[in-house]
Amino acid sequence: MAVYDAKTSRKGQATIPLEVRKAIGLKPGGTVQFVTTPDGEVRLVAQKDSLRHLKGLFGPLPAPMDIDEAIAETVARRTDPNRTDPDP
């Protein structure tokens, strides 16, 4: 864990140290959020300008499905007279 100091101006403004900006991915003109926790800590979070940082978070994407094939499979499943499972 590293600690960085920053002084505040009379207006309450502080410069975020370069190392911190790099660590949270903050770019010039970016927006930050100050998140307070119940135990009195404050977290500094950079607002992302895209959803790219979420890529892969939920695993690999499923293979694309042909819509006509999906409809045909659903119709066949729902009209199967031997079907025993309830339709979801």
Secondary structure, 3 states (H helix, E strand, C coil): CCCCCCCECCCCCECCCHHHHHHHCCCCCCCEEEEECCCCCEEEEECCCCCHHHCCCCCCCCCCCCHHHHHHHHHHHHCCCCCCCCCC
